[in-house]
Amino acid sequence: MTNSSNKYILLVITAALISACSVTKKYERPTTLKTDQLYRDQSATDSTTIADMPWQSVFKDEKLNALIQKGLDQNLNLKNAIENIVQARASLRQSKLAYYPTLQLDASATHNKQSQAGLNFPPGININTLTTTYKLGVSTAWELDIWGKLSSSKRAALATYLATDAAKQAVQTQLISDIANNYFLLLAYDKQLKITEATLESRIKNVETIKALKEGAIVTGAAVVQSEANQHAAEVLIPDLKQSIRETENALSILLGQAPGPIDRGELGTQIIPENIALGMPAQLLNNRPDVRQAEFNFRVAFESTNLAKTYFYPSLTLTASTGFSNLELKDFFTNSIFYSIIGGLTQPIFNQGLNKMRLTTAQSQQLQAYNNFQQTLLVAGQEVSNALYSYEMAVEKEDSRKKQIEALEKAVDFTQQLLEYSSATNYTDVLTSEQNLLAAQLSGINDNLQKLQAVVNLYRALGGGWK
């Protein structure tokens, strides 16, 4: 390499170091993101949030916590998410190695045969020559990262790795939510089945009572038939509830990564939820919600891809070197057979059919899409928080009224049954109506309790709880 070439390369490197910062940009979180008023009708200023609580503290049921831990250990979707992290980590390691030169070993033996006919030898003489060249060498190549191409690739790989880690955390928070919601649903079905079976026993006794009243000419045969229909109305609810219980158990089993089977569980009435449902501030979703963090890392990948696309407009500088031994005879292989070469290559794109421009335009468009997805994910997170909080508030609001409704209907059933049995001031239609209304209210009360429990679970997940 001549001195003039060395000076030219040095000049290019110096210019590159001065201007490299203008080719690629450093990532900063967009200031145009909308984080205010993500929670509808909420203006929280306290940073305390239920999302910071470990799931073991949010759920007090030991049997539920055992199921959650089992799911975290065995769920197949979560295992796949972990494997995605393994793959992304391998890509990240490969991107770091791009800073180092490549090194190759070359060992060869080349046989060449050449005919010397027609090369002024005496007539009739045809001489063929056979030569063998033995070669052993080492070569290396190194691309200088003068425009930040390798740095952008490395940062993109890092962002991809972090995105897969956030995706795994999102799977974990959703898994905890799904297990808890299905667990509470199972408890609700259990309690509805218990109440329905108790109601059925009561209605069977009512049928016998109505038959006795008919014999005493207090009611007609129509009342007997109505009482039997009321009994059957309770009976038909039981198979549906048992089917729902079986299907919910099976769904929980799949979440636990096991074959469908029975689930060990507690009771709905013993469930305890946190007293303080703290939201924190909407901006905290950027750090607490795994899917929001994943969306931001995906945006960073697109940002670095745009940086990378810009570097293709500038020259690349590659240094290559090789050395080794080459000889026609093995016996003299290591004697007077050393060769070496050092080459500095500078490649400047001039015309490549618009490839660089197309690459940059595509990268910029994909970056804008990634930003839109980032903002959309944040808005959806705010929507989920708002919905879960309002569902909780409405469940709480119904508690007192539902309690009073059930108490009133219980009294109505007692009054109408007594009136029917001891006087003619009422008829069985009144009894039938009050009994049906009571069962419906009792089942609705269980659904209200379920709504409250599941709203807490959904709020916990929506705020980003469960992965820390």
C-alpha positions as CSV (number, residue, x, y, z in Angstrom):
1,M,0.0,0.0,0.0
2,T,1.5,3.4,-1.0
3,N,1.9,6.4,1.2
4,S,-0.7,8.3,-0.9
5,S,-3.2,5.5,-0.3
6,N,-2.5,5.5,3.4
7,K,-3.1,9.3,3.6
8,Y,-6.3,9.0,1.6
9,I,-7.7,6.3,3.9
10,L,-6.6,8.3,6.9
11,L,-8.3,11.3,5.5
12,V,-11.5,9.4,4.9
13,I,-11.5,8.0,8.5
14,T,-10.9,11.4,10.0
15,A,-13.8,12.9,8.0
16,A,-16.0,10.0,9.0
17,L,-15.3,10.4,12.7
18,I,-16.2,14.1,12.4
19,S,-19.4,13.6,10.5
20,A,-20.5,10.2,11.7
21,C,-22.7,11.8,14.4
22,S,-24.8,13.4,11.7
23,V,-25.4,10.2,9.8
24,T,-27.1,8.2,12.7
25,K,-29.1,9.6,15.5
26,K,-29.3,8.6,19.2
27,Y,-32.7,7.2,20.2
28,E,-34.9,9.3,22.5
29,R,-38.5,8.5,23.5
30,P,-40.8,10.6,21.3
31,T,-42.2,13.6,23.0
32,T,-45.4,13.5,20.9
33,L,-46.7,10.4,22.8
34,K,-50.0,11.0,24.4
35,T,-49.9,9.9,28.0
36,D,-52.2,12.4,29.7
37,Q,-55.8,11.5,30.5
38,L,-55.4,7.9,29.5
39,Y,-57.5,7.0,32.5
40,R,-61.1,8.2,31.9
41,D,-62.4,10.6,34.6
42,Q,-59.2,10.0,36.6
43,S,-56.6,12.6,37.4
44,A,-54.2,10.7,39.7
45,T,-51.1,12.5,40.9
46,D,-49.8,9.8,43.3
47,S,-47.3,7.4,41.8
48,T,-48.4,4.5,44.2
49,T,-49.8,1.7,42.0
50,I,-51.1,-1.8,42.6
51,A,-48.9,-2.9,39.7
52,D,-45.8,-2.7,42.0
53,M,-47.3,-5.3,44.3
54,P,-46.1,-8.9,43.7
55,W,-48.9,-11.2,42.7
56,Q,-48.4,-13.3,45.9
57,S,-49.6,-10.2,47.9
58,V,-52.5,-9.4,45.6
59,F,-54.0,-12.8,45.9
60,K,-54.5,-14.2,49.4
61,D,-55.8,-17.6,48.5
62,E,-53.0,-20.2,49.0
63,K,-54.6,-22.6,46.6
64,L,-54.8,-19.9,43.9
65,N,-51.2,-18.9,44.4
66,A,-50.2,-22.6,44.1
67,L,-52.0,-22.8,40.8
68,I,-50.3,-19.5,39.6
69,Q,-46.9,-20.8,40.5
70,K,-47.6,-24.1,38.7
71,G,-48.7,-22.2,35.6
72,L,-45.5,-20.1,35.7
73,D,-43.5,-23.3,35.8
74,Q,-45.3,-25.4,33.3
75,N,-47.3,-23.2,30.8
76,L,-46.2,-24.0,27.3
77,N,-46.9,-20.5,25.8
78,L,-44.6,-19.0,28.5
79,K,-41.9,-21.6,27.7
80,N,-42.1,-20.6,24.0
81,A,-41.7,-16.9,25.0
82,I,-38.6,-17.8,27.0
83,E,-37.2,-19.6,23.9
84,N,-37.8,-16.4,21.9
85,I,-35.5,-14.7,24.4
86,V,-32.8,-17.4,23.8
87,Q,-33.0,-16.8,20.1
88,A,-32.8,-13.0,20.4
89,R,-29.9,-13.3,22.8
90,A,-28.0,-15.3,20.2
91,S,-28.6,-12.6,17.6
92,L,-27.4,-10.0,20.0
93,R,-24.2,-11.9,20.6
94,Q,-23.7,-12.2,16.8
95,S,-24.2,-8.5,16.3
96,K,-21.5,-7.7,18.9
97,L,-19.0,-10.0,17.1
98,A,-19.4,-8.0,13.9
99,Y,-17.0,-5.4,15.4
100,Y,-14.2,-7.9,15.2
101,P,-12.3,-9.0,12.0
102,T,-13.0,-12.4,10.4
103,L,-10.2,-15.0,10.4
104,Q,-10.0,-17.9,7.9
105,L,-7.5,-20.7,7.4
106,D,-6.9,-21.9,3.8
107,A,-5.0,-25.1,3.0
108,S,-5.0,-26.4,-0.6
109,A,-3.1,-28.4,-3.2
110,T,-3.8,-27.4,-6.8
111,H,-2.9,-29.7,-9.7
112,N,-2.4,-28.0,-13.1
113,K,-1.8,-29.8,-16.4
114,Q,-0.8,-27.8,-19.5
115,S,-0.1,-29.1,-23.0
116,Q,2.9,-27.6,-24.8
117,A,2.1,-28.8,-28.3
118,G,2.8,-26.2,-31.0
119,L,5.3,-24.4,-28.8
120,N,8.2,-24.7,-31.4
121,F,9.3,-28.2,-30.2
122,P,10.7,-30.6,-32.8
123,P,8.1,-32.3,-35.0
124,G,6.3,-35.2,-33.5
125,I,7.1,-34.2,-29.9
126,N,4.1,-33.3,-27.6
127,I,5.1,-32.5,-24.1
128,N,2.5,-32.2,-21.3
129,T,3.5,-30.5,-18.0
130,L,1.9,-31.3,-14.7
131,T,2.5,-29.0,-11.7
132,T,1.2,-29.1,-8.2
133,T,1.0,-26.0,-6.0
134,Y,0.8,-26.4,-2.2
135,K,-0.6,-23.5,-0.2
136,L,-1.3,-22.8,3.5
137,G,-2.5,-19.4,4.5
138,V,-4.5,-17.3,6.9
139,S,-6.7,-14.3,5.8
140,T,-8.6,-11.7,7.7
141,A,-11.0,-9.0,6.9
142,W,-12.3,-6.0,8.9
143,E,-14.9,-3.4,8.1
144,L,-14.4,-0.1,10.0
145,D,-17.6,1.1,11.5
146,I,-17.0,4.7,10.5
147,W,-20.7,5.6,9.8
148,G,-22.3,3.7,12.6
149,K,-23.6,0.8,10.5
150,L,-22.4,-1.9,12.9
151,S,-23.4,0.2,15.9
152,S,-27.0,0.6,14.6
153,S,-27.2,-3.1,13.9
154,K,-26.1,-3.9,17.4
155,R,-28.6,-1.4,19.0
156,A,-31.3,-2.9,16.8
157,A,-30.4,-6.4,18.0
158,L,-30.4,-5.2,21.6
159,A,-33.8,-3.6,21.2
160,T,-35.1,-6.9,19.6
161,Y,-33.8,-8.8,22.6
162,L,-35.4,-6.5,25.1
163,A,-38.7,-6.7,23.1
164,T,-38.7,-10.5,23.4
165,D,-38.0,-10.1,27.1
166,A,-41.0,-7.7,27.4
167,A,-43.1,-10.1,25.4
168,K,-42.3,-12.9,27.8
169,Q,-43.4,-10.6,30.7
170,A,-46.6,-9.8,28.9
171,V,-47.3,-13.5,28.5
172,Q,-46.6,-13.9,32.2
173,T,-49.0,-11.1,33.3
174,Q,-51.7,-12.4,31.0
175,L,-51.2,-16.0,32.3
176,I,-51.6,-14.9,35.9
177,S,-54.7,-12.9,35.0
178,D,-56.2,-15.9,33.1
179,I,-55.5,-18.3,35.9
180,A,-57.0,-16.0,38.5
181,N,-60.1,-15.1,36.4
182,N,-60.8,-18.8,35.7
183,Y,-60.3,-19.7,39.3
184,F,-62.8,-17.1,40.5
185,L,-65.2,-18.1,37.8
186,L,-64.9,-21.7,39.0
187,L,-65.6,-20.7,42.6
188,A,-68.7,-18.7,41.3
189,Y,-70.0,-21.7,39.5
190,D,-69.5,-23.8,42.6
191,K,-71.5,-21.4,44.7
192,Q,-74.2,-21.1,42.1
193,L,-74.5,-24.9,42.0
194,K,-74.7,-25.1,45.8
195,I,-77.5,-22.5,45.9
196,T,-79.3,-24.1,43.0
197,E,-79.1,-27.6,44.6
198,A,-80.4,-26.1,47.9
199,T,-83.2,-24.4,46.0
200,L,-84.1,-27.7,44.3
201,E,-84.4,-29.4,47.7
202,S,-86.7,-26.7,48.9
203,R,-88.8,-26.9,45.8
204,I,-89.2,-30.7,46.1
205,K,-90.5,-30.1,49.6
206,N,-92.8,-27.4,48.3
207,V,-94.3,-29.9,45.8
208,E,-95.2,-32.2,48.7
209,T,-96.7,-29.2,50.6
210,I,-98.8,-28.1,47.7
211,K,-100.1,-31.7,47.3
212,A,-101.1,-31.7,50.9
213,L,-102.8,-28.3,50.5
214,K,-104.7,-29.6,47.5
215,E,-106.0,-32.5,49.6
216,G,-107.2,-30.0,52.1
217,A,-108.9,-28.1,49.3
218,I,-106.8,-25.0,49.9
219,V,-105.3,-25.0,46.4
220,T,-106.3,-26.5,43.1
221,G,-104.6,-29.0,40.9
222,A,-103.1,-26.1,38.9
223,A,-101.0,-25.2,41.9
224,V,-99.6,-28.7,42.1
225,V,-98.6,-28.7,38.4
226,Q,-97.0,-25.2,38.8
227,S,-95.0,-26.4,41.8
228,E,-93.7,-29.4,39.9
229,A,-92.8,-27.1,36.9
230,N,-90.9,-24.8,39.4
231,Q,-89.0,-27.8,40.7
232,H,-88.0,-28.9,37.2
233,A,-86.9,-25.3,36.4
234,A,-84.3,-25.6,39.1
235,E,-83.3,-29.1,38.0
236,V,-82.4,-28.0,34.4
237,L,-80.0,-25.4,35.8
238,I,-77.8,-28.0,37.5
239,P,-76.5,-29.8,34.4
240,D,-75.5,-26.5,32.7
241,L,-73.7,-25.4,35.9
242,K,-71.9,-28.8,36.1
243,Q,-70.9,-28.5,32.5
244,S,-69.5,-25.0,33.0
245,I,-67.6,-26.3,36.0
246,R,-66.1,-29.1,34.0
247,E,-65.1,-26.8,31.1
248,T,-63.6,-24.2,33.4
249,E,-61.5,-26.9,35.2
250,N,-60.3,-28.1,31.8
251,A,-59.4,-24.5,30.7
252,L,-57.4,-24.0,33.9
253,S,-55.6,-27.3,33.3
254,I,-54.4,-26.2,29.9
255,L,-53.2,-22.9,31.5
256,L,-51.2,-25.1,33.9
257,G,-49.7,-27.1,31.1
258,Q,-51.3,-30.3,32.1
259,A,-54.1,-32.7,30.9
260,P,-57.6,-31.8,31.8
261,G,-58.6,-32.8,35.3
262,P,-60.0,-31.6,38.6
263,I,-58.7,-28.4,40.2
264,D,-58.1,-28.1,44.0
265,R,-59.8,-24.9,45.1
266,G,-61.3,-22.8,47.9
267,E,-64.6,-21.0,48.2
268,L,-65.9,-17.7,46.8
269,G,-66.9,-16.3,50.1
270,T,-63.3,-16.5,51.6
271,Q,-61.6,-14.4,48.9
272,I,-59.9,-11.3,50.0
273,I,-58.8,-8.5,47.6
274,P,-56.5,-5.5,48.3
275,E,-58.3,-2.7,50.1
276,N,-56.4,0.1,48.3
277,I,-56.8,0.0,44.5
278,A,-54.1,2.5,43.5
279,L,-53.7,3.4,39.9
280,G,-50.6,5.5,39.8
281,M,-50.1,7.9,37.0
282,P,-50.8,7.1,33.3
283,A,-47.2,7.8,32.3
284,Q,-46.1,4.8,34.5
285,L,-47.6,2.5,31.9
286,L,-44.5,3.2,29.8
287,N,-42.4,1.3,32.3
288,N,-45.0,-1.0,34.0
289,R,-47.0,-2.5,31.0
290,P,-44.9,-5.2,29.3
291,D,-46.7,-4.9,26.0
292,V,-46.2,-1.1,26.0
293,R,-42.5,-1.6,26.6
294,Q,-42.4,-4.2,23.9
295,A,-44.1,-1.7,21.5
296,E,-41.4,0.9,22.4
297,F,-38.6,-1.6,21.8
298,N,-40.1,-2.5,18.4
299,F,-40.1,1.2,17.6
300,R,-36.5,1.4,18.6
301,V,-35.7,-1.5,16.2
302,A,-37.4,0.5,13.4
303,F,-35.5,3.6,14.5
304,E,-32.1,1.9,14.2
305,S,-33.2,0.3,10.9
306,T,-33.6,3.8,9.6
307,N,-30.2,4.7,10.9
308,L,-28.8,1.7,9.2
309,A,-30.4,2.6,5.9
310,K,-28.8,6.0,6.0
311,T,-25.3,4.5,6.3
312,Y,-25.6,2.8,2.9
313,F,-25.3,6.2,1.2
314,Y,-21.7,6.6,2.4
315,P,-18.5,4.7,1.5
316,S,-17.5,1.6,3.4
317,L,-13.9,1.0,4.3
318,T,-12.6,-2.6,4.5
319,L,-9.1,-3.8,5.4
320,T,-8.1,-7.3,4.3
321,A,-4.8,-9.1,4.9
322,S,-3.5,-12.5,4.1
323,T,-0.3,-14.4,4.8
324,G,1.0,-17.9,4.5
325,F,3.2,-20.4,2.6
326,S,3.1,-21.4,-1.1
327,N,5.4,-23.7,-2.9
328,L,5.7,-26.3,-5.7
329,E,7.5,-28.8,-3.5
330,L,6.5,-30.0,-0.1
331,K,10.1,-30.5,0.9
332,D,10.8,-26.8,0.5
333,F,7.3,-25.7,1.7
334,F,8.5,-23.7,4.6
335,T,11.7,-22.4,2.8
336,N,11.5,-19.2,0.8
337,S,7.7,-19.6,0.3
338,I,6.2,-16.9,2.5
339,F,3.6,-14.6,1.0
340,Y,1.6,-11.8,2.4
341,S,-0.7,-9.0,1.3
342,I,-2.5,-6.0,2.9
343,I,-5.4,-4.3,1.1
344,G,-7.4,-1.3,2.0
345,G,-10.7,-1.1,0.1
346,L,-13.0,1.9,-0.2
347,T,-16.4,1.4,-1.7
348,Q,-18.6,4.4,-2.6
349,P,-22.1,3.8,-3.9
350,I,-22.8,5.8,-7.1
351,F,-25.6,4.0,-8.9
352,N,-27.3,0.9,-7.7
353,Q,-30.8,1.2,-9.3
354,G,-32.3,3.2,-6.4
355,L,-31.7,0.4,-3.9
356,N,-30.4,2.8,-1.1
357,K,-33.2,5.3,-1.6
358,M,-35.8,2.5,-1.5
359,R,-34.2,1.0,1.6
360,L,-34.4,4.3,3.4
361,T,-37.9,5.1,2.3
362,T,-39.1,1.7,3.5
363,A,-37.3,2.0,6.8
364,Q,-38.8,5.5,7.5
365,S,-42.3,4.2,6.7
366,Q,-41.8,1.2,8.9
367,Q,-40.6,3.5,11.7
368,L,-43.7,5.6,11.4
369,Q,-45.8,2.4,11.6
370,A,-43.9,1.2,14.7
371,Y,-44.6,4.6,16.3
372,N,-48.3,4.4,15.5
373,N,-48.3,0.9,17.0
374,F,-46.5,2.2,20.1
375,Q,-49.1,4.9,20.6
376,Q,-52.0,2.5,19.9
377,T,-50.7,0.1,22.5
378,L,-50.5,2.9,25.0
379,L,-54.1,4.0,24.3
380,V,-55.4,0.5,24.6
381,A,-53.6,0.1,27.9
382,G,-55.4,3.2,29.1
383,Q,-58.7,1.9,27.9
384,E,-58.2,-1.4,29.7
385,V,-57.4,0.4,33.0
386,S,-60.5,2.6,32.6
387,N,-62.8,-0.4,31.9
388,A,-61.5,-2.5,34.7
389,L,-61.7,0.3,37.2
390,Y,-65.2,1.2,36.2
391,S,-66.3,-2.5,36.4
392,Y,-64.9,-2.6,39.9
393,E,-66.7,0.6,40.9
394,M,-70.0,-0.7,39.5
395,A,-69.7,-4.0,41.3
396,V,-69.1,-2.2,44.6
397,E,-72.1,0.1,43.8
398,K,-74.4,-2.9,43.4
399,E,-73.4,-4.7,46.6
400,D,-75.7,-2.9,49.0
401,S,-78.7,-2.8,46.7
402,R,-78.2,-6.5,45.8
403,K,-78.0,-7.4,49.5
404,K,-81.2,-5.6,50.3
405,Q,-82.9,-7.1,47.2
406,I,-82.1,-10.7,48.4
407,E,-83.2,-10.0,51.9
408,A,-86.5,-8.6,50.7
409,L,-87.1,-11.5,48.4
410,E,-86.3,-14.0,51.2
411,K,-89.0,-12.4,53.3
412,A,-91.4,-12.4,50.4
413,V,-90.9,-16.1,49.9
414,D,-91.5,-16.7,53.6
415,F,-94.6,-14.5,53.7
416,T,-96.3,-15.9,50.6
417,Q,-95.6,-19.5,51.7
418,Q,-97.1,-18.8,55.1
419,L,-100.1,-17.0,53.6
420,L,-100.7,-19.9,51.2
421,E,-100.4,-22.5,53.9
422,Y,-102.5,-20.9,56.6
423,S,-105.0,-18.7,54.7
424,S,-106.5,-18.1,51.4
425,A,-105.2,-14.5,51.1
426,T,-102.8,-15.5,48.3
427,N,-102.4,-18.1,45.6
428,Y,-99.5,-20.2,44.4
429,T,-98.6,-17.8,41.6
430,D,-97.4,-15.3,44.2
431,V,-95.2,-18.0,45.8
432,L,-93.9,-19.1,42.4
433,T,-92.9,-15.6,41.4
434,S,-91.2,-14.8,44.7
435,E,-89.2,-18.0,44.6
436,Q,-88.1,-17.5,41.0
437,N,-87.1,-13.9,41.7
438,L,-85.1,-15.0,44.8
439,L,-83.1,-17.6,42.9
440,A,-82.3,-15.1,40.1
441,A,-81.2,-12.5,42.6
442,Q,-79.0,-15.0,44.5
443,L,-77.3,-16.1,41.2
444,S,-76.9,-12.4,40.2
445,G,-75.4,-11.6,43.5
446,I,-72.7,-14.3,42.9
447,N,-72.1,-12.7,39.5
448,D,-71.7,-9.3,41.2
449,N,-69.1,-10.7,43.5
450,L,-67.3,-12.4,40.6
451,Q,-67.4,-9.1,38.7
452,K,-65.6,-7.4,41.6
453,L,-62.9,-10.1,41.9
454,Q,-62.3,-10.2,38.2
455,A,-62.2,-6.4,37.9
456,V,-59.4,-6.4,40.4
457,V,-57.5,-9.0,38.5
458,N,-58.0,-7.2,35.2
459,L,-57.0,-3.9,36.7
460,Y,-53.9,-5.4,38.1
461,R,-52.9,-6.8,34.7
462,A,-53.9,-3.6,32.9
463,L,-51.6,-1.5,35.1
464,G,-48.8,-3.9,34.4
465,G,-48.7,-6.0,37.5
466,G,-47.5,-9.6,37.8
467,W,-44.0,-9.7,36.2
468,K,-41.8,-7.9,38.7
